[in-house]
Amino acid sequence: MDNLLRDKTRSKYNKTVNTAKDCNFLSKEIHLATNRTISASTLRRFFGLLPCKSNLSSYNLDTLAIFCGEKDFQNFILINSKNKSDKIDKQNANKSAINQLSQFTLNSISKRTLGGFEKTIPREDLNRELNRFIQSEFL
């Protein structure tokens, strides 16, 4: 989760964080945005610019999470772990609904063709495009 917090902090800052000077500027930016302080050396450890034997304090994690737009670090964890599982659940529910609707549609067409449905030509390109849509990020 720290890697995600690092990425979101960089994204929010919208600049690279590769030097001590970058960390000084980021520290000031965080203070302006959150009214909380986090030292440049803490940021240097967080971004791997200084060796570190311990984890960040909960205050510093909260400060970075607040800078990224969350209430605190626990909320950051909750939202970011929930988003992944929600997306998978939504995709599975959509696939199931599409399959049910497709089966209903096929049954309706079959009933209306008075027994000639078996003689229809399968449309491979349509099936391929439908499967591509189902597997896409649009769901």
C-alpha positions as CSV (number, residue, x, y, z in Angstrom):
1,M,0.0,0.0,0.0
2,D,3.0,2.3,0.6
3,N,3.9,2.0,-3.2
4,L,0.4,3.2,-4.1
5,L,0.6,6.1,-1.6
6,R,4.0,7.0,-3.1
7,D,2.5,6.9,-6.6
8,K,-0.6,8.9,-5.6
9,T,1.6,11.5,-3.8
10,R,3.7,11.9,-6.9
11,S,0.6,12.2,-9.1
12,K,-1.0,14.8,-6.8
13,Y,2.3,16.8,-6.6
14,N,2.6,16.5,-10.4
15,K,6.4,16.7,-10.3
16,T,9.2,14.2,-10.0
17,V,10.6,13.5,-6.5
18,N,14.2,12.4,-7.2
19,T,16.3,14.8,-5.1
20,A,16.5,16.4,-1.6
21,K,15.4,19.7,-3.2
22,D,12.3,18.0,-4.6
23,C,11.5,16.7,-1.1
24,N,11.9,20.3,0.3
25,F,9.4,21.6,-2.2
26,L,7.0,18.8,-1.7
27,S,7.2,19.3,2.1
28,K,6.2,22.9,1.6
29,E,3.4,21.9,-0.8
30,I,2.0,19.4,1.6
31,H,2.0,22.0,4.4
32,L,0.1,24.5,2.2
33,A,-2.4,21.9,1.1
34,T,-3.0,20.2,4.5
35,N,-1.8,22.6,7.2
36,R,0.2,19.6,8.5
37,T,4.0,19.3,8.6
38,I,6.1,16.5,7.3
39,S,9.9,17.0,7.1
40,A,11.9,16.8,3.9
41,S,14.1,14.1,5.4
42,T,11.0,12.0,6.1
43,L,9.9,12.4,2.5
44,R,13.5,11.5,1.4
45,R,13.2,8.2,3.4
46,F,9.6,7.6,2.1
47,F,10.8,8.0,-1.6
48,G,13.9,5.9,-1.0
49,L,16.4,8.7,-1.3
50,L,17.7,8.0,2.2
51,P,18.2,4.6,3.9
52,C,15.4,3.8,6.3
53,K,15.2,1.1,9.0
54,S,11.7,1.9,10.2
55,N,8.2,2.6,8.8
56,L,6.7,6.0,8.7
57,S,4.6,7.1,11.7
58,S,0.9,7.0,11.5
59,Y,0.9,10.9,11.6
60,N,3.1,11.0,8.5
61,L,1.0,8.3,6.7
62,D,-2.1,10.3,7.6
63,T,-0.6,13.5,6.3
64,L,0.3,11.9,3.0
65,A,-3.1,10.4,2.7
66,I,-4.8,13.7,3.4
67,F,-2.5,15.3,0.8
68,C,-3.8,12.7,-1.7
69,G,-7.4,13.6,-0.8
70,E,-8.4,11.0,1.8
71,K,-9.5,11.5,5.4
72,D,-6.6,9.5,6.8
73,F,-4.4,6.5,5.9
74,Q,-6.9,4.0,7.1
75,N,-9.5,5.5,4.8
76,F,-6.9,5.5,2.0
77,I,-6.4,1.7,2.5
78,L,-10.1,1.0,2.7
79,I,-10.9,3.0,-0.5
80,N,-8.0,1.6,-2.6
81,S,-8.5,-2.0,-1.6
82,K,-12.3,-1.7,-2.0
83,N,-12.0,-0.2,-5.5
84,K,-10.2,-3.3,-6.8
85,S,-12.7,-5.8,-5.4
86,D,-15.7,-3.7,-6.3
87,K,-14.5,-3.4,-9.9
88,I,-14.1,-7.2,-10.1
89,D,-17.5,-7.8,-8.5
90,K,-19.1,-5.3,-11.0
91,Q,-17.4,-6.9,-14.0
92,N,-18.7,-10.4,-12.9
93,A,-22.2,-9.1,-12.3
94,N,-22.2,-7.4,-15.7
95,K,-21.0,-10.5,-17.4
96,S,-23.7,-12.6,-15.7
97,A,-26.4,-10.0,-16.7
98,I,-25.2,-10.0,-20.3
99,N,-25.2,-13.7,-20.5
100,Q,-28.7,-13.9,-19.1
101,L,-30.0,-11.2,-21.5
102,S,-28.3,-12.9,-24.4
103,Q,-29.9,-16.2,-23.6
104,F,-33.3,-14.6,-23.2
105,T,-32.8,-12.8,-26.6
106,L,-31.8,-16.0,-28.3
107,N,-34.8,-17.9,-26.9
108,S,-37.1,-15.1,-28.0
109,I,-35.7,-15.2,-31.5
110,S,-35.9,-18.9,-31.6
111,K,-39.6,-18.9,-30.7
112,R,-40.5,-16.3,-33.3
113,T,-38.8,-18.1,-36.1
114,L,-41.1,-21.1,-35.7
115,G,-38.5,-23.7,-35.6
116,G,-36.1,-22.3,-38.3
117,F,-33.7,-20.9,-35.8
118,E,-31.3,-23.8,-36.1
119,K,-30.9,-23.0,-39.8
120,T,-29.6,-19.5,-39.1
121,I,-26.0,-18.7,-39.8
122,P,-23.8,-17.9,-36.8
123,R,-22.1,-14.6,-37.0
124,E,-18.5,-15.2,-35.8
125,D,-17.5,-11.6,-36.1
126,L,-20.5,-10.5,-34.0
127,N,-19.5,-13.1,-31.3
128,R,-15.9,-12.0,-31.4
129,E,-16.9,-8.3,-30.9
130,L,-19.3,-9.2,-28.2
131,N,-16.7,-11.2,-26.3
132,R,-14.1,-8.4,-26.8
133,F,-16.6,-5.9,-25.3
134,I,-17.4,-8.2,-22.3
135,Q,-13.6,-8.6,-21.6
136,S,-13.0,-4.8,-21.9
137,E,-12.8,-2.1,-19.3
138,F,-16.2,-0.6,-20.4
139,L,-18.1,-2.8,-18.0
